[in-house]
Amino acid sequence: MRRTGGWVNRAIGVATVLACSAACDRGSRGAASSGAPAAEAPVAITEKWRAKHEADYRRDWVSIAGLFALKPGANTVGSAPANDIVLPASTPARVGRFLLAKHQVRFEPAAGVTVAHNGKPVAAAVDLKDDSTPGDDELTIGDVRLTIHASGEQLGLRVRDPNGPLARGFLGFTWFPIDLQYRVTGRFIRDADPKPMKVINTFGDLDEYKTEGVVEFTLMGQTVRLRPFTTRPNRFYFVFRDASSGQETYETARFLYSDLLADGTTVLDFNQAYNPPCAFNPYTTCPIPLRENHLPVKVLAGEKAYPVHVPLGRPGGGGHP
């Protein structure tokens, strides 16, 4: 009897396992065929975001070696000291010249010099779009990259050199540990009459931004609001200060992006708040936070202050326009 009962129990157990296995297999196939992958955890999302951010910043912002004013008329460029704008030593003595007329810049290459425009060789004069709108043009000479930078009404030549002293001396990124209490959901309150806004930058110039309303949310027990700029439909760009600014975090501002969802909410994950490039590079221009974007609480999340104070650049040697 005991032997028969044991066989029956084992048979029932095996049948149960097989049934569960089949059910689980059907469930797995159903999930796979539904095309609805499980949502990624917020911590993993932020870890991936930080890795991408660091790579992008090293390429596009850490590499900035200078920002030179363009005067009306001809501006010669190259590594020779006699040029109006002196480029890194790795470039030819004379690369060409930039012609500024009525807020439009044209580049004329020097004879026999290899210059690429958006990846294609330059054989003749070419008009260049500045970086005030998407799709700005880029010239490359070896590893050195040149773009036209707009700051208010001023135009200048931005130089990127991944082998320059500023890039080599970069001290890296330092982040607070990821803390999900700084990941909050806000409610977008749309302005009755949205208008473009003039915002002063770190060099005293006025740049125009689109803003459509404010985001209200609760952080550390306080209900607060921030006014984002809209960079494209349903994409928010926050420039803010908080009670940690000038202490644990960068004194001028930090940046944060979020997406507006169909239900009128947006997730602000301050673990992804980061320093503007002017925190570590003197030849960048950054917007100053609006007065209404000064948070009364400490946001000990996202990127910490850069280890040393970096003064803003001035005309001469890589000066600002």
Number of C-alpha atoms within 10 A of each C-alpha: 6 7 8 9 10 11 12 12 12 12 12 12 12 12 12 12 12 12 12 12 12 12 12 12 12 12 12 12 11 12 13 11 10 9 8 9 9 7 7 8 8 14 13 11 12 17 14 11 13 20 10 12 14 14 11 12 14 16 15 14 20 25 23 27 26 29 30 24 22 23 16 15 13 18 18 20 24 22 17 17 12 12 17 17 24 21 26 18 11 15 20 18 19 21 25 20 21 26 18 18 12 7 11 14 22 17 22 18 22 20 11 9 17 16 20 17 18 12 11 10 13 18 16 10 15 14 13 18 19 21 17 15 8 8 9 14 16 18 21 21 16 13 11 20 21 20 20 25 25 21 22 17 10 15 25 22 25 25 23 26 24 19 15 18 12 19 19 12 10 14 13 11 15 13 17 14 11 20 14 13 12 19 17 15 16 22 18 22 15 13 11 8 7 11 12 12 14 13 17 19 16 15 18 14 17 17 17 14 15 15 19 19 19 19 23 18 20 14 19 12 8 11 10 18 20 21 23 25 21 20 13 10 8 13 15 22 17 22 25 24 27 20 16 19 21 13 10 17 27 24 18 20 25 29 20 20 21 16 17 18 13 8 8 14 17 23 17 21 22 24 27 26 24 25 22 21 18 21 22 24 22 21 24 23 23 23 24 19 20 16 11 13 20 18 19 12 15 15 20 22 24 26 23 21 23 19 14 9 11 12 12 17 20 16 13 13 14 22 19 26 23
